[in-house]
Amino acid sequence: MNSIRNAALAVFAVALLPGIAACSQQGDAPGEETASPAATAGLTVSNARLVLPPVAGNPAAVYFDLSYSGAPGVTLDDVEVEGAGMTMIHDYAESAGKMQMTMAGPIQLVEGTPVSFAPGGLHVMAMEPTDALKAGGTAKVTLTLSNGTTATVDAPVRAAGDER
């Protein structure tokens, strides 16, 4: 069943509509510069990047990798992006027989199980990005856990058409 879901996700990711193009940007090529990992109270954030939308005013997308080592029962509850009006954590799920972008609830963190926010899967939408977010700059991305822990990382800001 997982292979069917993974195949469906892959097919859907290729066919995303231009209106959500910021969600469908390709991931980084090996060796490409990314944000330095941030580690706070058992939470490590790495490979963070914010990808601007191809059309100004549309949402930007934020991707990163998480690893967690700590008490069970902790969730990622919120992600904030300095320079964005608001953020939403999204995922893709099957609904009415087709894959759709959906709001994701709190993301369960399990020790030893990495979580990847990547194109075609979990991602953060940075709504109403301001002019403060410019390609070549950095964006402060703050993650908040259910236990009150926060971690902030400086994520490189990339243009929609930047080389991956």
C-alpha positions as CSV (number, residue, x, y, z in Angstrom):
1,M,0.0,0.0,0.0
2,N,2.9,2.4,0.8
3,S,4.4,1.8,-2.7
4,I,1.0,2.7,-4.3
5,R,0.8,5.8,-2.2
6,N,4.4,6.8,-3.0
7,A,3.8,6.2,-6.7
8,A,0.7,8.4,-6.5
9,L,2.6,11.1,-4.7
10,A,5.3,11.1,-7.3
11,V,2.8,11.3,-10.2
12,F,0.9,14.1,-8.4
13,A,4.0,16.1,-7.7
14,V,4.9,16.1,-11.4
15,A,1.4,17.4,-12.3
16,L,1.0,20.2,-9.8
17,L,-0.8,23.3,-11.0
18,P,1.2,26.5,-11.6
19,G,-0.8,28.2,-8.8
20,I,1.0,26.1,-6.2
21,A,4.3,26.0,-8.1
22,A,6.2,27.1,-5.0
23,C,5.3,23.8,-3.4
24,S,6.7,21.8,-6.3
25,Q,10.2,23.1,-6.6
26,Q,12.9,20.5,-6.9
27,G,15.1,19.7,-3.9
28,D,18.8,20.6,-3.5
29,A,21.5,19.0,-5.5
30,P,24.2,17.2,-3.4
31,G,26.9,19.6,-2.2
32,E,24.8,22.7,-2.7
33,E,25.1,25.3,0.1
34,T,22.2,25.2,2.6
35,A,21.6,26.7,6.0
36,S,23.8,25.5,8.8
37,P,22.1,23.0,11.1
38,A,20.4,24.4,14.2
39,A,20.2,22.2,17.3
40,T,18.2,23.0,20.3
41,A,17.1,20.7,23.2
42,G,17.2,17.5,21.0
43,L,15.8,19.1,17.9
44,T,18.2,19.5,14.9
45,V,17.1,21.5,11.8
46,S,19.2,21.1,8.7
47,N,18.9,21.7,4.9
48,A,16.5,24.6,5.4
49,R,15.6,26.8,2.4
50,L,12.8,29.2,1.4
51,V,11.8,29.1,-2.2
52,L,10.1,32.3,-3.5
53,P,7.0,31.9,-5.7
54,P,7.3,32.4,-9.5
55,V,4.5,35.1,-9.3
56,A,5.0,37.9,-6.7
57,G,2.4,37.8,-4.0
58,N,1.8,34.1,-4.1
59,P,3.0,32.0,-1.1
60,A,6.6,30.9,-0.8
61,A,7.5,27.4,0.3
62,V,9.9,26.4,3.1
63,Y,11.6,23.0,3.2
64,F,14.0,21.5,5.8
65,D,15.0,18.3,7.6
66,L,14.4,17.5,11.2
67,S,15.8,15.0,13.6
68,Y,14.7,14.7,17.2
69,S,16.1,13.0,20.3
70,G,14.0,13.6,23.4
71,A,10.9,12.7,25.4
72,P,8.1,10.8,23.6
73,G,4.8,12.6,22.7
74,V,6.4,15.8,21.4
75,T,5.0,17.4,18.2
76,L,6.0,20.2,15.8
77,D,3.1,22.6,16.3
78,D,4.1,25.7,14.5
79,V,6.6,27.2,12.0
80,E,7.0,31.0,11.7
81,V,8.9,32.8,8.9
82,E,10.1,36.3,9.5
83,G,8.9,38.4,6.6
84,A,5.7,36.4,5.9
85,G,2.2,37.3,6.9
86,M,1.4,33.8,8.2
87,T,2.4,30.2,7.7
88,M,0.7,26.9,7.3
89,I,2.1,23.4,7.5
90,H,0.8,21.4,4.5
91,D,1.0,17.8,3.3
92,Y,-0.4,15.8,0.4
93,A,-3.1,13.3,1.0
94,E,-5.6,11.3,-0.9
95,S,-9.2,12.7,-0.8
96,A,-12.1,11.6,-3.0
97,G,-9.7,9.4,-5.0
98,K,-7.2,12.1,-5.8
99,M,-4.1,13.6,-4.2
100,Q,-4.6,17.0,-2.7
101,M,-2.7,19.5,-0.7
102,T,-4.1,19.5,2.9
103,M,-3.4,21.2,6.2
104,A,-1.2,19.0,8.3
105,G,-2.0,18.6,12.0
106,P,0.8,18.7,14.6
107,I,3.8,16.6,13.3
108,Q,4.7,13.8,15.7
109,L,8.4,13.7,16.4
110,V,9.9,10.3,17.3
111,E,13.5,9.8,18.5
112,G,15.6,8.4,15.7
113,T,13.0,9.0,13.0
114,P,13.9,11.9,10.7
115,V,11.2,14.1,9.3
116,S,11.7,15.8,5.9
117,F,9.8,18.8,4.7
118,A,10.4,18.5,0.9
119,P,8.7,19.2,-2.4
120,G,5.7,16.9,-3.0
121,G,5.3,16.1,0.8
122,L,5.3,18.0,4.0
123,H,6.2,21.7,3.5
124,V,5.5,25.1,5.0
125,M,3.6,27.7,3.0
126,A,4.8,31.2,3.9
127,M,1.7,33.3,3.0
128,E,1.9,37.0,2.0
129,P,5.7,37.1,1.7
130,T,7.0,40.7,2.1
131,D,9.7,42.4,0.1
132,A,12.1,41.6,3.0
133,L,12.4,38.1,1.5
134,K,14.7,38.4,-1.5
135,A,16.6,35.8,-3.4
136,G,20.1,35.5,-2.2
137,G,19.2,36.7,1.3
138,T,18.2,34.6,4.4
139,A,14.9,34.2,6.2
140,K,14.6,33.4,9.9
141,V,12.5,30.3,10.3
142,T,11.4,29.4,13.9
143,L,10.0,26.0,14.8
144,T,7.9,25.6,17.9
145,L,7.4,22.2,19.6
146,S,4.5,21.2,21.9
147,N,6.8,21.2,24.9
148,G,7.6,24.9,24.3
149,T,11.0,24.3,22.7
150,T,11.9,26.6,19.8
151,A,14.6,26.5,17.3
152,T,15.5,29.2,14.8
153,V,17.5,28.7,11.6
154,D,18.6,31.1,8.9
155,A,17.3,29.7,5.7
156,P,18.7,30.8,2.3
157,V,16.1,32.5,0.2
158,R,16.0,31.2,-3.4
159,A,14.2,32.4,-6.5
160,A,11.7,30.1,-8.0
161,G,13.9,29.4,-11.0
162,D,17.2,29.0,-9.1
163,E,19.4,26.0,-9.9
164,R,18.7,23.2,-7.5
